[in-house]
Amino acid sequence: MDPIEALTEIAELLERDRASRYKSKAFRAAADSLAGLSPAERADVSRLRARKGIGASTFAVISEALSGRVPTYLADLRERVAPTEVSALRPLLRGDLHAHSEWSDGLTSIESMVDAARSLGHDYLALTDHSPRLRVARGLSAERLREQLALIPDFCDETFTLLSGIEVDILDDGSLDQEDDLLESLDIVVASAHSALRMEQAPMTRRLVAAASDPRVDVLGHVTGRLVSGARGTRPPSVFDARAVFEACAEHGTALEINSRPEREDPPDDLLALAIEIGCLFSIDSDAHAPGQLSLLDHGAARAERAGVPADRVITTWPLERLREWASTS
């Protein structure tokens, strides 16, 4: 087995499993170290252990791969972590409208995210790094966002489109955390609340309704903010008038995100049923912060299918041309 492919697959599976970012980074660093060597140098196992970026665990993987075996570590991860959620909806998904790079709090470069999206068969991916207020996530100032936007065309060709975007913070009063002209210029705007999640019901409802009604917003992200499992612990959902918020989404053509991260399961099943009843559009997104997390779409697709979400109301099943037209008019 090619050792670079083995190391990269391990990193992706660790990312999908939401393991410590340091683990996946170690395997990506080892893959990068090998990539700088000639085939002959890669085959010289005796010297590899001393190379910078190759530790005991990664060296064991490389040695097993070079010997012609599937590394034990990889085989274990494949059995435990590889995608298992099966649904008829997953193959219909053409892209993903919520993903992060190392420009904010993602683990890897834009290029790595694009390569992973391509490998999954995506037609498009929206790059939605955080906005300035989320300092803990290195949110992008207007200046940094403009720098990023200049790079977007480099990742587009006749088979794949990287959409410009942002995950903009919904401020306490419902306004958006970025300059107006920038928001209007982006392909996709995902609006999410990341602070004051325990706000009282009435102001939280006004806050979310304002965002859902904003003509610049395309997708309302992880609407309740809840966490049901994972390393960050659990967090109860925000309290708001869901009917009022979802009616605003339906009226203004704003898609409600079905966040695919298993630790979120957002929106909860009862709110998902209400949104279907009201007539909302939906966007099944990975909220990926690393290449391996893009594959989490299988969780979101399975939840949507179990809930009875009509496929044609999932905007990420739409071809790029229809998506662009909707985003420009919603």
Beta strands, then each sheet from edge to edge (+ up, - down):
strand 1: 95-96
strand 2: 124-127
strand 3: 161-169
strand 4: 188-192
strand 5: 219-220
strand 6: 255-259
strand 7: 282-285
sheet 1: 1+ 2+ 3+ 4+ 5+ 6+ 7+
end
